[in-house]
Amino acid sequence: MGMGREFQENEVLPFGKKVEINEKGATAQLWQIEIPEEFVGPNLRAVLRDGRYDDPNDDLGPRYNFALKTFDERNEALFETERDAFLALRGKAGMVRYFGDYER
């Protein structure tokens, strides 16, 4: 689980579904995304073992839900502060987990 990565224009992120959760954010947008199981590595699958699901109403196969928060470039300092706070809380029970970031 690398913490940061910069993607190139020709790379595609494996979002099966992306739905905006909160349209009110002044500094960032919050999304719920679905990632097909084949794109979730074994270490992350172990952490998310109870999060795997397969909708019987479609043929997309097993997948996982994640939250994705996107920041505008002008809010990079806010992103870094939030990331550092999540890293400091890593391992605390009941907390939202930070799995990494990417830049496009």
PyMOL commands that set and color helices and strands:
alter all, ss='L'
color gray80, all
select helices_A, chain A and resi 37-39+42-47+49-51+73-88
alter helices_A, ss='H'
color red, helices_A
select strands_A, chain A and resi 4-6+17-22+28-36+63-71+101-103
alter strands_A, ss='S'
color yellow, strands_A
deselect
rebuild
show_as cartoon
